[in-house]
Amino acid sequence: MPTIVFVSPKGGVGKTTAALILSLELARGKAVTVIDADPNHPIAAWGRGADAPANLSIVADVDEDNILDRIEEAAARTPFVVVDLEGTAAKIVLLAVSQADLVVVPMQGSQLDAEQATRAIRVLRQHEKMTGRAVPFGVLLTRTSPIIRTRTMGHIQQGLAEAGVPVFATQLNEREAFRALFSFRQPLEALDGKEVPNLDKAIANAEQFTAEVIARLREARTPIVEAAR
């Protein structure tokens, strides 16, 4: 079953938010295990007392000594596995990437974020050289404006395209609903649209991102056709 790994060497780019959004959307139809390998365990913290789907499991007792076992156990138990990692230098990142069917590299629309995302991509290239196995990946632009496309964003997107870096067509926009996920500890669909502005647009954005993840897994010929139905 497919394993989707989120990697970013820079904090504050919306990595954990993206991982949780994807996990919750997938869990609307199939069982999902989230492996919270971020040292701060933000998803595990969210799960304590959260109104989470019954088929969403969170595993947080993870380190570089057992992460391969945790991923293998999760893949045997649920159709989807989502891994939330921090940094790129640690051995645990290489281990998790070795099991990935798709790696998501979130970044915001700034030159600093682009440079940091390049570090994550370099790790993926190094892994490919060491193992001879290319892991499909894509850069996910996060916290973007749904209305305004800045010159900086355009410059960064052009640079990524010229470098041959795959970029998700879907961007995760800056939405109050995505922050409310953590504030209210509920899936997007359980939030109150009267309290959270533009909730419908956030849900549509999350669904679009999830659909693109599934499409990319299919393109990589990952055996998920039945799992995703």
PyRosetta script that sets phi, psi and omega in degrees:
from pyrosetta import init, pose_from_sequence

init()
pose = pose_from_sequence("MPTIVFVSPKGGVGKTTAALILSLELARGKAVTVIDADPNHPIAAWGRGADAPANLSIVADVDEDNILDRIEEAAARTPFVVVDLEGTAAKIVLLAVSQADLVVVPMQGSQLDAEQATRAIRVLRQHEKMTGRAVPFGVLLTRTSPIIRTRTMGHIQQGLAEAGVPVFATQLNEREAFRALFSFRQPLEALDGKEVPNLDKAIANAEQFTAEVIARLREARTPIVEAAR")
pose.set_psi(1, 149.9)
pose.set_omega(1, -171.5)
pose.set_phi(2, -69.3)
pose.set_psi(2, 142.9)
pose.set_omega(2, 175.8)
pose.set_phi(3, -117.1)
pose.set_psi(3, 123.9)
pose.set_omega(3, -179.1)
pose.set_phi(4, -112.1)
pose.set_psi(4, 122.7)
pose.set_omega(4, -174.2)
pose.set_phi(5, -113.0)
pose.set_psi(5, 131.2)
pose.set_omega(5, 176.5)
pose.set_phi(6, -103.9)
pose.set_psi(6, 125.2)
pose.set_omega(6, -176.3)
pose.set_phi(7, -131.9)
pose.set_psi(7, 135.3)
pose.set_omega(7, 171.9)
pose.set_phi(8, -157.4)
pose.set_psi(8, 131.1)
pose.set_omega(8, 177.3)
pose.set_phi(9, -79.4)
pose.set_psi(9, -7.1)
pose.set_omega(9, -175.3)
pose.set_phi(10, -119.0)
pose.set_psi(10, 132.0)
pose.set_omega(10, 176.8)
pose.set_phi(11, -76.6)
pose.set_psi(11, 162.2)
pose.set_omega(11, 174.4)
pose.set_phi(12, 78.6)
pose.set_psi(12, 15.9)
pose.set_omega(12, -178.9)
pose.set_phi(13, -99.1)
pose.set_psi(13, 1.8)
pose.set_omega(13, 179.9)
pose.set_phi(14, 87.2)
pose.set_psi(14, 20.0)
pose.set_omega(14, -178.6)
pose.set_phi(15, -61.1)
pose.set_psi(15, -53.4)
pose.set_omega(15, -178.1)
pose.set_phi(16, -65.2)
pose.set_psi(16, -38.0)
pose.set_omega(16, 177.0)
pose.set_phi(17, -60.4)
pose.set_psi(17, -44.5)
pose.set_omega(17, 179.7)
pose.set_phi(18, -64.4)
pose.set_psi(18, -41.5)
pose.set_omega(18, -179.6)
pose.set_phi(19, -64.5)
pose.set_psi(19, -40.7)
pose.set_omega(19, -179.7)
pose.set_phi(20, -70.2)
pose.set_psi(20, -41.4)
pose.set_omega(20, 178.1)
pose.set_phi(21, -58.1)
pose.set_psi(21, -48.1)
pose.set_omega(21, 179.7)
pose.set_phi(22, -61.5)
pose.set_psi(22, -45.3)
pose.set_omega(22, -178.1)
pose.set_phi(23, -60.7)
pose.set_psi(23, -44.2)
pose.set_omega(23, -178.9)
pose.set_phi(24, -67.3)
pose.set_psi(24, -38.2)
pose.set_omega(24, 178.7)
pose.set_phi(25, -66.7)
pose.set_psi(25, -43.8)
pose.set_omega(25, 177.7)
pose.set_phi(26, -62.5)
pose.set_psi(26, -37.3)
pose.set_omega(26, -177.0)
pose.set_phi(27, -70.4)
pose.set_psi(27, -9.8)
pose.set_omega(27, 175.2)
pose.set_phi(28, -67.5)
pose.set_psi(28, -22.5)
pose.set_omega(28, -179.2)
pose.set_phi(29, -121.9)
pose.set_psi(29, -30.5)
pose.set_omega(29, -175.3)
pose.set_phi(30, -138.9)
pose.set_psi(30, 161.8)
pose.set_omega(30, 178.5)
pose.set_phi(31, -71.0)
pose.set_psi(31, 141.1)
pose.set_omega(31, -177.4)
pose.set_phi(32, -135.1)
pose.set_psi(32, 138.5)
pose.set_omega(32, 170.4)
pose.set_phi(33, -111.5)
pose.set_psi(33, 126.4)
pose.set_omega(33, 173.9)
pose.set_phi(34, -100.6)
pose.set_psi(34, 124.2)
pose.set_omega(34, 175.1)
pose.set_phi(35, -100.0)
pose.set_psi(35, 107.0)
pose.set_omega(35, -176.6)
pose.set_phi(36, -88.5)
pose.set_psi(36, 90.0)
pose.set_omega(36, -178.6)
pose.set_phi(37, -99.3)
pose.set_psi(37, 8.4)
pose.set_omega(37, 171.5)
pose.set_phi(38, -72.1)
pose.set_psi(38, 128.6)
pose.set_omega(38, -176.8)
pose.set_phi(39, -55.1)
pose.set_psi(39, -26.6)
pose.set_omega(39, 179.2)
pose.set_phi(40, -83.4)
pose.set_psi(40, -10.1)
pose.set_omega(40, 178.3)
pose.set_phi(41, 49.0)
pose.set_psi(41, 53.8)
pose.set_omega(41, -178.4)
pose.set_phi(42, -66.8)
pose.set_psi(42, -34.2)
pose.set_omega(42, -179.6)
pose.set_phi(43, -74.1)
pose.set_psi(43, -37.3)
pose.set_omega(43, 175.6)
pose.set_phi(44, -62.8)
pose.set_psi(44, -38.9)
pose.set_omega(44, 177.4)
pose.set_phi(45, -64.5)
pose.set_psi(45, -39.6)
pose.set_omega(45, 177.4)
pose.set_phi(46, -62.0)
pose.set_psi(46, -40.0)
pose.set_omega(46, -175.0)
pose.set_phi(47, -68.4)
pose.set_psi(47, -22.3)
pose.set_omega(47, 179.3)
pose.set_phi(48, -73.5)
pose.set_psi(48, 107.5)
pose.set_omega(48, -179.8)
pose.set_phi(49, 85.6)
pose.set_psi(49, 3.8)
pose.set_omega(49, -178.9)
pose.set_phi(50, -77.9)
pose.set_psi(50, 153.5)
pose.set_omega(50, 173.3)
pose.set_phi(51, -86.7)
pose.set_psi(51, 67.8)
pose.set_omega(51, -173.3)
pose.set_phi(52, -89.3)
pose.set_psi(52, 153.7)
pose.set_omega(52, 175.8)
pose.set_phi(53, -60.0)
pose.set_psi(53, 147.4)
pose.set_omega(53, -177.9)
pose.set_phi(54, -64.1)
pose.set_psi(54, -26.8)
pose.set_omega(54, -177.7)
pose.set_phi(55, -97.3)
pose.set_psi(55, 21.1)
pose.set_omega(55, 173.6)
pose.set_phi(56, -107.9)
pose.set_psi(56, 118.7)
pose.set_omega(56, 178.4)
pose.set_phi(57, -111.3)
pose.set_psi(57, 143.9)
pose.set_omega(57, 179.6)
pose.set_phi(58, -122.7)
pose.set_psi(58, 126.3)
pose.set_omega(58, 179.3)
pose.set_phi(59, -116.3)
pose.set_psi(59, 123.6)
pose.set_omega(59, -176.0)
pose.set_phi(60, -122.7)
pose.set_psi(60, -10.3)
pose.set_omega(60, 179.7)
pose.set_phi(61, -82.5)
pose.set_psi(61, 70.7)
pose.set_omega(61, -171.3)
pose.set_phi(62, -126.8)
pose.set_psi(62, 136.0)
pose.set_omega(62, 171.6)
pose.set_phi(63, -147.2)
pose.set_psi(63, -178.3)
pose.set_omega(63, -175.8)
pose.set_phi(64, -67.4)
pose.set_psi(64, -18.9)
pose.set_omega(64, 179.6)
pose.set_phi(65, -79.0)
pose.set_psi(65, -25.6)
pose.set_omega(65, -175.0)
pose.set_phi(66, -123.7)
pose.set_psi(66, 1.7)
pose.set_omega(66, -173.1)
pose.set_phi(67, -63.0)
pose.set_psi(67, -35.9)
pose.set_omega(67, 177.7)
pose.set_phi(68, -63.0)
pose.set_psi(68, -40.8)
pose.set_omega(68, 176.9)
pose.set_phi(69, -64.8)
pose.set_psi(69, -42.1)
pose.set_omega(69, -178.7)
pose.set_phi(70, -63.8)
pose.set_psi(70, -41.8)
pose.set_omega(70, 178.6)
pose.set_phi(71, -66.0)
pose.set_psi(71, -43.4)
pose.set_omega(71, 179.7)
pose.set_phi(72, -62.3)
pose.set_psi(72, -44.1)
pose.set_omega(72, 178.8)
pose.set_phi(73, -62.7)
pose.set_psi(73, -42.8)
pose.set_omega(73, -179.1)
pose.set_phi(74, -66.1)
pose.set_psi(74, -41.1)
pose.set_omega(74, -179.5)
pose.set_phi(75, -65.2)
pose.set_psi(75, -29.7)
pose.set_omega(75, 178.0)
pose.set_phi(76, -77.4)
pose.set_psi(76, -19.6)
pose.set_omega(76, -173.1)
pose.set_phi(77, -100.1)
pose.set_psi(77, -34.8)
pose.set_omega(77, -174.9)
pose.set_phi(78, -132.9)
pose.set_psi(78, 151.8)
pose.set_omega(78, -179.0)
pose.set_phi(79, -63.9)
pose.set_psi(79, -27.9)
pose.set_omega(79, -178.4)
pose.set_phi(80, -129.0)
pose.set_psi(80, 142.4)
pose.set_omega(80, 174.9)
pose.set_phi(81, -127.2)
pose.set_psi(81, 127.9)
pose.set_omega(81, 177.0)
pose.set_phi(82, -118.7)
pose.set_psi(82, 128.1)
pose.set_omega(82, -177.3)
pose.set_phi(83, -115.5)
pose.set_psi(83, 125.7)
pose.set_omega(83, 178.5)
pose.set_phi(84, -106.0)
pose.set_psi(84, 113.9)
pose.set_omega(84, -176.9)
pose.set_phi(85, -115.0)
pose.set_psi(85, 161.8)
pose.set_omega(85, 174.4)
pose.set_phi(86, -124.6)
pose.set_psi(86, 137.6)
pose.set_omega(86, 176.0)
pose.set_phi(87, 79.0)
pose.set_psi(87, 179.3)
pose.set_omega(87, 179.3)
pose.set_phi(88, -134.2)
pose.set_psi(88, -15.3)
pose.set_omega(88, -173.4)
pose.set_phi(89, -82.2)
pose.set_psi(89, -25.8)
pose.set_omega(89, -173.4)
pose.set_phi(90, -69.4)
pose.set_psi(90, 149.6)
pose.set_omega(90, 178.6)
pose.set_phi(91, -59.9)
pose.set_psi(91, -32.7)
pose.set_omega(91, -177.5)
pose.set_phi(92, -61.0)
pose.set_psi(92, -30.4)
pose.set_omega(92, 179.2)
pose.set_phi(93, -66.8)
pose.set_psi(93, -48.1)
pose.set_omega(93, 178.7)
pose.set_phi(94, -61.3)
pose.set_psi(94, -38.9)
pose.set_omega(94, 179.3)
pose.set_phi(95, -64.1)
pose.set_psi(95, -45.3)
pose.set_omega(95, -179.9)
pose.set_phi(96, -65.8)
pose.set_psi(96, -41.9)
pose.set_omega(96, 179.6)
pose.set_phi(97, -61.6)
pose.set_psi(97, -33.3)
pose.set_omega(97, -179.5)
pose.set_phi(98, -62.9)
pose.set_psi(98, -20.6)
pose.set_omega(98, -179.1)
pose.set_phi(99, -103.6)
pose.set_psi(99, -0.1)
pose.set_omega(99, -171.8)
pose.set_phi(100, -79.7)
pose.set_psi(100, 142.3)
pose.set_omega(100, 169.3)
pose.set_phi(101, -96.2)
pose.set_psi(101, -19.8)
pose.set_omega(101, 176.5)
pose.set_phi(102, -157.5)
pose.set_psi(102, 134.6)
pose.set_omega(102, 175.7)
pose.set_phi(103, -112.6)
pose.set_psi(103, 131.3)
pose.set_omega(103, 177.6)
pose.set_phi(104, -108.5)
pose.set_psi(104, 126.8)
pose.set_omega(104, 179.9)
pose.set_phi(105, -114.0)
pose.set_psi(105, 96.4)
pose.set_omega(105, -179.4)
pose.set_phi(106, -75.2)
pose.set_psi(106, 145.5)
pose.set_omega(106, 174.1)
pose.set_phi(107, -156.6)
pose.set_psi(107, 150.3)
pose.set_omega(107, 174.8)
pose.set_phi(108, -89.1)
pose.set_psi(108, 169.1)
pose.set_omega(108, -175.4)
pose.set_phi(109, -83.2)
pose.set_psi(109, 62.1)
pose.set_omega(109, 175.4)
pose.set_phi(110, -135.6)
pose.set_psi(110, 156.8)
pose.set_omega(110, -179.5)
pose.set_phi(111, -64.1)
pose.set_psi(111, -37.4)
pose.set_omega(111, 178.3)
pose.set_phi(112, -61.3)
pose.set_psi(112, -44.4)
pose.set_omega(112, 178.7)
pose.set_phi(113, -64.8)
pose.set_psi(113, -37.3)
pose.set_omega(113, 179.1)
pose.set_phi(114, -63.5)
pose.set_psi(114, -41.1)
pose.set_omega(114, 179.0)
pose.set_phi(115, -65.5)
pose.set_psi(115, -39.3)
pose.set_omega(115, 178.9)
pose.set_phi(116, -69.6)
pose.set_psi(116, -37.6)
pose.set_omega(116, 177.5)
pose.set_phi(117, -63.3)
pose.set_psi(117, -32.6)
pose.set_omega(117, 177.8)
pose.set_phi(118, -60.7)
pose.set_psi(118, -33.7)
pose.set_omega(118, 177.2)
pose.set_phi(119, -61.9)
pose.set_psi(119, -42.5)
pose.set_omega(119, 179.3)
pose.set_phi(120, -65.0)
pose.set_psi(120, -40.8)
pose.set_omega(120, 179.5)
pose.set_phi(121, -65.2)
pose.set_psi(121, -36.1)
pose.set_omega(121, 178.4)
pose.set_phi(122, -62.3)
pose.set_psi(122, -38.8)
pose.set_omega(122, 177.7)
pose.set_phi(123, -62.0)
pose.set_psi(123, -41.5)
pose.set_omega(123, 179.4)
pose.set_phi(124, -64.9)
pose.set_psi(124, -39.5)
pose.set_omega(124, 177.6)
pose.set_phi(125, -65.7)
pose.set_psi(125, -40.4)
pose.set_omega(125, 178.4)
pose.set_phi(126, -63.3)
pose.set_psi(126, -40.8)
pose.set_omega(126, 178.0)
pose.set_phi(127, -60.9)
pose.set_psi(127, -41.5)
pose.set_omega(127, 179.7)
pose.set_phi(128, -61.8)
pose.set_psi(128, -41.8)
pose.set_omega(128, 179.9)
pose.set_phi(129, -65.9)
pose.set_psi(129, -38.5)
pose.set_omega(129, -177.4)
pose.set_phi(130, -72.4)
pose.set_psi(130, -36.3)
pose.set_omega(130, -172.4)
pose.set_phi(131, -106.8)
pose.set_psi(131, -18.4)
pose.set_omega(131, -175.4)
pose.set_phi(132, 77.5)
pose.set_psi(132, 8.3)
pose.set_omega(132, -179.2)
pose.set_phi(133, -115.4)
pose.set_psi(133, 119.0)
pose.set_omega(133, 177.3)
pose.set_phi(134, -84.8)
pose.set_psi(134, 125.0)
pose.set_omega(134, 178.4)
pose.set_phi(135, -95.2)
pose.set_psi(135, 120.9)
pose.set_omega(135, 177.3)
pose.set_phi(136, -58.4)
pose.set_psi(136, 138.9)
pose.set_omega(136, 179.4)
pose.set_phi(137, -148.5)
pose.set_psi(137, 166.3)
pose.set_omega(137, 176.3)
pose.set_phi(138, -155.7)
pose.set_psi(138, 144.9)
pose.set_omega(138, 174.6)
pose.set_phi(139, -84.1)
pose.set_psi(139, 131.6)
pose.set_omega(139, 178.9)
pose.set_phi(140, -110.6)
pose.set_psi(140, 115.4)
pose.set_omega(140, 176.9)
pose.set_phi(141, -78.7)
pose.set_psi(141, 127.7)
pose.set_omega(141, -173.2)
pose.set_phi(142, -121.9)
pose.set_psi(142, 161.8)
pose.set_omega(142, 177.6)
pose.set_phi(143, 53.2)
pose.set_psi(143, 37.4)
pose.set_omega(143, 179.8)
pose.set_phi(144, -89.4)
pose.set_psi(144, 158.5)
pose.set_omega(144, 176.1)
pose.set_phi(145, -79.2)
pose.set_psi(145, 131.6)
pose.set_omega(145, 177.7)
pose.set_phi(146, -74.6)
pose.set_psi(146, -6.4)
pose.set_omega(146, -174.2)
pose.set_phi(147, -115.0)
pose.set_psi(147, -45.3)
pose.set_omega(147, -172.1)
pose.set_phi(148, -107.4)
pose.set_psi(148, 131.9)
pose.set_omega(148, 173.2)
pose.set_phi(149, -109.8)
pose.set_psi(149, 109.5)
pose.set_omega(149, -175.3)
pose.set_phi(150, -76.4)
pose.set_psi(150, 164.0)
pose.set_omega(150, 176.7)
pose.set_phi(151, -65.0)
pose.set_psi(151, -37.6)
pose.set_omega(151, 178.5)
pose.set_phi(152, -61.1)
pose.set_psi(152, -44.1)
pose.set_omega(152, 179.0)
pose.set_phi(153, -62.1)
pose.set_psi(153, -43.4)
pose.set_omega(153, 178.6)
pose.set_phi(154, -61.8)
pose.set_psi(154, -41.1)
pose.set_omega(154, 178.9)
pose.set_phi(155, -63.5)
pose.set_psi(155, -42.9)
pose.set_omega(155, -179.2)
pose.set_phi(156, -66.5)
pose.set_psi(156, -44.2)
pose.set_omega(156, 179.2)
pose.set_phi(157, -61.9)
pose.set_psi(157, -39.3)
pose.set_omega(157, 178.2)
pose.set_phi(158, -65.1)
pose.set_psi(158, -41.8)
pose.set_omega(158, 179.4)
pose.set_phi(159, -63.3)
pose.set_psi(159, -41.4)
pose.set_omega(159, 178.2)
pose.set_phi(160, -63.9)
pose.set_psi(160, -42.2)
pose.set_omega(160, 180.0)
pose.set_phi(161, -64.2)
pose.set_psi(161, -43.3)
pose.set_omega(161, -179.5)
pose.set_phi(162, -65.7)
pose.set_psi(162, -29.5)
pose.set_omega(162, 179.2)
pose.set_phi(163, -84.0)
pose.set_psi(163, -1.5)
pose.set_omega(163, 179.3)
pose.set_phi(164, 73.7)
pose.set_psi(164, 23.6)
pose.set_omega(164, -179.6)
pose.set_phi(165, -87.0)
pose.set_psi(165, 123.5)
pose.set_omega(165, 178.5)
pose.set_phi(166, -67.9)
pose.set_psi(166, 133.1)
pose.set_omega(166, -178.6)
pose.set_phi(167, -125.2)
pose.set_psi(167, 134.8)
pose.set_omega(167, 175.9)
pose.set_phi(168, -61.6)
pose.set_psi(168, 134.5)
pose.set_omega(168, 175.3)
pose.set_phi(169, -65.7)
pose.set_psi(169, -33.7)
pose.set_omega(169, 177.5)
pose.set_phi(170, -80.4)
pose.set_psi(170, 135.2)
pose.set_omega(170, 172.2)
pose.set_phi(171, -111.9)
pose.set_psi(171, 142.1)
pose.set_omega(171, 173.3)
pose.set_phi(172, -86.8)
pose.set_psi(172, 113.6)
pose.set_omega(172, -175.4)
pose.set_phi(173, -75.6)
pose.set_psi(173, 162.9)
pose.set_omega(173, 172.7)
pose.set_phi(174, -74.8)
pose.set_psi(174, 110.2)
pose.set_omega(174, -176.8)
pose.set_phi(175, -135.0)
pose.set_psi(175, 138.9)
pose.set_omega(175, 176.3)
pose.set_phi(176, -61.2)
pose.set_psi(176, -33.5)
pose.set_omega(176, -178.4)
pose.set_phi(177, -62.0)
pose.set_psi(177, -34.8)
pose.set_omega(177, -179.9)
pose.set_phi(178, -69.6)
pose.set_psi(178, -31.4)
pose.set_omega(178, 173.3)
pose.set_phi(179, -74.3)
pose.set_psi(179, -34.7)
pose.set_omega(179, -178.6)
pose.set_phi(180, -66.2)
pose.set_psi(180, -23.5)
pose.set_omega(180, 174.8)
pose.set_phi(181, -51.1)
pose.set_psi(181, -44.3)
pose.set_omega(181, -177.2)
pose.set_phi(182, -84.0)
pose.set_psi(182, -33.1)
pose.set_omega(182, -179.6)
pose.set_phi(183, -66.6)
pose.set_psi(183, -44.9)
pose.set_omega(183, -175.7)
pose.set_phi(184, -99.9)
pose.set_psi(184, -8.8)
pose.set_omega(184, 179.5)
pose.set_phi(185, 52.9)
pose.set_psi(185, 52.4)
pose.set_omega(185, 178.5)
pose.set_phi(186, -140.5)
pose.set_psi(186, 152.1)
pose.set_omega(186, 171.6)
pose.set_phi(187, -62.4)
pose.set_psi(187, 160.7)
pose.set_omega(187, -178.7)
pose.set_phi(188, -55.0)
pose.set_psi(188, -42.9)
pose.set_omega(188, -175.1)
pose.set_phi(189, -65.9)
pose.set_psi(189, -19.5)
pose.set_omega(189, -178.9)
pose.set_phi(190, -92.6)
pose.set_psi(190, -7.8)
pose.set_omega(190, 179.3)
pose.set_phi(191, -72.5)
pose.set_psi(191, 158.1)
pose.set_omega(191, -179.5)
pose.set_phi(192, -92.6)
pose.set_psi(192, 115.9)
pose.set_omega(192, -179.5)
pose.set_phi(193, -62.1)
pose.set_psi(193, -19.1)
pose.set_omega(193, 177.4)
pose.set_phi(194, -75.8)
pose.set_psi(194, -24.6)
pose.set_omega(194, -179.9)
pose.set_phi(195, -98.2)
pose.set_psi(195, -24.1)
pose.set_omega(195, -176.1)
pose.set_phi(196, -117.2)
pose.set_psi(196, 112.0)
pose.set_omega(196, -177.5)
pose.set_phi(197, -68.0)
pose.set_psi(197, 146.8)
pose.set_omega(197, 176.2)
pose.set_phi(198, 55.1)
pose.set_psi(198, 36.2)
pose.set_omega(198, -178.9)
pose.set_phi(199, -61.8)
pose.set_psi(199, -39.3)
pose.set_omega(199, -179.2)
pose.set_phi(200, -62.2)
pose.set_psi(200, -35.9)
pose.set_omega(200, 179.7)
pose.set_phi(201, -72.1)
pose.set_psi(201, -35.5)
pose.set_omega(201, 176.8)
pose.set_phi(202, -65.7)
pose.set_psi(202, -41.5)
pose.set_omega(202, 178.6)
pose.set_phi(203, -62.8)
pose.set_psi(203, -43.9)
pose.set_omega(203, 178.9)
pose.set_phi(204, -62.5)
pose.set_psi(204, -40.0)
pose.set_omega(204, 178.3)
pose.set_phi(205, -62.8)
pose.set_psi(205, -44.0)
pose.set_omega(205, 179.1)
pose.set_phi(206, -64.2)
pose.set_psi(206, -41.5)
pose.set_omega(206, 179.5)
pose.set_phi(207, -65.0)
pose.set_psi(207, -39.6)
pose.set_omega(207, -179.8)
pose.set_phi(208, -65.7)
pose.set_psi(208, -42.4)
pose.set_omega(208, 178.1)
pose.set_phi(209, -62.4)
pose.set_psi(209, -45.2)
pose.set_omega(209, 179.9)
pose.set_phi(210, -62.7)
pose.set_psi(210, -41.8)
pose.set_omega(210, 178.4)
pose.set_phi(211, -61.9)
pose.set_psi(211, -38.1)
pose.set_omega(211, 179.9)
pose.set_phi(212, -70.5)
pose.set_psi(212, -36.8)
pose.set_omega(212, 176.3)
pose.set_phi(213, -59.6)
pose.set_psi(213, -47.2)
pose.set_omega(213, 179.7)
pose.set_phi(214, -62.4)
pose.set_psi(214, -40.3)
pose.set_omega(214, 178.8)
pose.set_phi(215, -63.4)
pose.set_psi(215, -40.2)
pose.set_omega(215, 179.7)
pose.set_phi(216, -68.3)
pose.set_psi(216, -36.2)
pose.set_omega(216, 176.2)
pose.set_phi(217, -65.1)
pose.set_psi(217, -40.0)
pose.set_omega(217, 178.1)
pose.set_phi(218, -64.5)
pose.set_psi(218, -41.1)
pose.set_omega(218, 178.7)
pose.set_phi(219, -61.1)
pose.set_psi(219, -33.7)
pose.set_omega(219, 179.7)
pose.set_phi(220, -82.0)
pose.set_psi(220, 3.8)
pose.set_omega(220, 178.4)
pose.set_phi(221, 62.8)
pose.set_psi(221, 34.0)
pose.set_omega(221, 173.5)
pose.set_phi(222, -76.3)
pose.set_psi(222, 138.6)
pose.set_omega(222, -176.3)
pose.set_phi(223, -75.0)
pose.set_psi(223, 72.9)
pose.set_omega(223, -177.1)
pose.set_phi(224, -122.2)
pose.set_psi(224, 4.1)
pose.set_omega(224, -174.2)
pose.set_phi(225, -55.5)
pose.set_psi(225, -47.7)
pose.set_omega(225, 179.9)
pose.set_phi(226, -72.9)
pose.set_psi(226, -37.0)
pose.set_omega(226, -178.5)
pose.set_phi(227, -62.9)
pose.set_psi(227, -34.4)
pose.set_omega(227, -175.0)
pose.set_phi(228, -83.8)
pose.set_psi(228, -8.7)
pose.set_omega(228, -178.0)
pose.set_phi(229, -79.3)
pose.dump_pdb("model.pdb")
